Amino acid sequence: VVNLANACHAQHFVSNLGIAHTRWATHGPPSDINAHPHTSSGLAIVHNGILENYKALKERLIEEGFVFKSDTDSEVLAHLIRHIQSIEPELKLEEAVTLALSQVRGAYGIAVIDQAHPNTLIGARRGSPLILGVGNDNFVLASDATAVVGEANKVIYLQDEDIVVCSRNNGKFEFKIKSMRSELEKVTLRADSEESLEHVVDESSKLNVDIRRSMKNNTKAQIVYRVMHDLTLSLDKIEKGGYEHFMLKEIMEQPTVLRDCLRGRISDEGHVKLAGITLMEEEFKNARRIIICGCGTSWHSALVGEYLIESLAKIPVEVEYASEFRYRNPVLFKDDIIIVISQSGETADTLEAVRIAQLNGCKSFGLVNVVGSSIARATDSGVYLHIGPEIGVASTKAFTGQVACLAMLAIDLAQRNGNMTTGQAREMAHALLETPALIEKMLSEENCEKIKRIAATYRYAHNFLYLGRGFNFPVALEGALKLKEISYIHAEGYPAAEMKHGPIALIDRMMPVIIIAPKNDATYTKVASAIEEVLAREGCVIAVTTDGNDDLDEKCEFVIKVPDITEELNPLITIIPLQLLSYYIAKFRGCEIDQPRNLAKSVTVE
C-alpha cells in the first residue's frame, strides 16, 4: 500500500473520486497485472469475492471481442457492464451494473466508477461485506468500518443485494440505496446456460423490454432505507499506540478489553445475565442440543465453549467447522440452537451456517465483535464481544473475548436451568472477574523477557508439537495455529493422550513439545505421564503449569508458570504465554507479523 501511495504521489493525481482494493489472491498470483482496479474502456471496478461462473462469461465476452489482460475473475464484471452499456446506451450506470450482477453467481462487494460519470460512485454487495461511510462532504465505500475511521462519522451497513449510488451534483453530496433482490429474482437467464450473451440485453431474450421498463418505472419502489449508525471508533483504537506491531498491542491490551467485555454483565453479587440469552430464554430452556460453528480461532474457542456448557449447564453440545457444516447435510431439529462465532461477523462459511439454521427452523445465536456486521444482523439473538477493533491478522484478544463470553453464557444457562446453585455461579463469576488481573500479571516485563529467551532458543525449529487435555486441548490447537500463522513453522496441536497414537513417532531432540499442564487440571497426572513419555524419547519439553508447582522444574527444558484459577477458566490464562511465544519467535525470524503471507483478517469467501 505504501508503494502504491508513493506511485500515485509521483503522478500528481488530482481527483475527487477514486477506488482501490487490497487484493487477497484467488484467481491468478499477486502481480501488477492482476491488481485492482480492472478496467474496460474507461470503466473501472474493484471486487472482493469470487465469481463462480466467470469462465463461461469470459468465453462469451471474448467472442464479443473483449480482450482480457488479467487472470482474475473480477475483470469479467468490468467487461460485462461495458458490454451491456454498448448494446443499451440509454441504461443508467446503476441499471447496467444491476443487469450485469444478475448474470453472475458467487459473492461480491464491488465499487464501480466510469469516466462518463465523473461524479458517481456505485457500490453493491452479495455475500461479501460492504459499508457506506458518510462524512461531512464525502462518501467512502469499504468492507469494514475500521477502514473509514477519520474519513466518516456515520456508517450504513449494506445488506445482500443492495446497490448504492453516491453522487455529487453542484457541490451537493447525495446517495440512494436500492435493493436489487426483486430484479435479480426476475432474471432466470444464467450465463453458463446454452443462451448467447446477447440475450442479456436483446429484446427477444428472457430479459425483455417489459423487465427493463419495469426497472426504470419502479425506481422509487426499489429504494430502501438502511439504518445509519454513528461511527464511535476513534483513530487511537486502530493505531499501534507505541507498540511495534498490532499483534503485540492486542496481546497486551487483553486485561483492559476483557474488563470491557465483562462490564455490566456480572453483578456485584456475582449474578451473570446476558441480554441475548434473555431474548431466547425459552428456546435455550427447551434446547435439545447446541451446535457451535466457527472457523480458525473461533472454532478453537467453540471447543472451549463445548466443555464449558456441557460441564456447567449440562446441555449437549456439538462443535462444527462452519465450512464443513454447510455442505454435509446436517440432521437438525427445530429445538436445536445454532451458535455461530466470528470476530468480524462476516466470515462467509459461518454466515452460511446461519442460513442453514433458518432453513431448518432452528434459532441462531451469534458471538461477534463487529457491531452491525452481517452475522449480527442475521442471527436471532447474540452477544457482542466488546473487545475493540482487532487489526492483526493472527487473532489474540478475540480468542480470550470469545472464551469469556462463552463462560458467561455457560454460567447464565446453568443458573437458568438450575444446574448451578447461586453460590456456585457466584464463585465462578467472581473467578471470571479476576482473570483480567491475572492476565496482567502474566504480561509483566519479567514474564515477557523469559518467554523471549525461550523464543530465541527455538526460533530455528522446523516443527512444534502442542499437547493438552480437557479445557486445555483447544488451547494446544490455538497455540499451534498462532505459531504457524505468523512464524511459518509447522506446528500441530493434539490431545495429550493421542500422542501415543501416532505423533510420538516424531519425537526426537529436534522436536520441541509444548505441554499445557496446570496442576489444577483434573487430568494433570495423565499429562505428567505424557511429559515422561516425551522425555524418554529425548524430546525437548516446554511446560506450562501453575504457580507453586515445582514438579516439572528439573525435568523440562523450560517451565512457564501461570496464575492458578478454577479449571474451567484455565484457557483464558494458559493461552497468554503461547501468544507471546509465537510473537517473539516470529519477530526473531523476521516475519511479517501483522500481515502474514497468504492470510486475510476476514475470510469473506468460501
Buried (B, 14 or more C-beta within 10 A) or exposed (E): EEEEEEEEEEEEEEEEEEBBBBBBBBBBEEEEEBBBBBBBEEBBBBBBBBBBBBBBBBEBBEEBEBEBEBBBBBBBBBBBBBBBBEBBEEBBBBBBBBBBBBBBBBBBBBBBBBEEBEEBBBBBBBBBBBBBBBBEEBBBBBBBBBBBBBBBBBBBBBBBBBBBBBBBEEEEBEBBBBBBBBBBEBBEBBBBEEBEBEBBBBEEBEBEEEBBEBBEEEEEEBEBEBEEBEBEBEEEBBEBEEBEBBBBBBBBBBBBBBBBBBEEBBEEEBBBBBEBBEBBEEBBEEBEEBBBBBBBBBBBBBBBBBBBBBBBBEBEBBBBBBBEBBEEEBEBEEEBBBBBBBBBBBBBBBBBBBEBBBEBEBBBBBBBBBBBBBBBBBBBBBBBBBBBBBBBBBBBBBBBBBBBBBBBBBBBBBBBBEBBEEEBBBBBBBBBBBBBEBBBBBBEEEBBEBBBEBBEBBBEBEBBBBBBBBBBBBBBBBBBBBBBBBBBBEBBBBBBBBBEEEBBEBBEEEBBBBBBBBBBBEBBEBBBEBBEBBBEBEBBBBBBBBEEBEBBEEBBBBBBBBBBBBBBBBBBBBBBBBBBBBBBBBBBBEBEBBBBEEBBBBBBBB
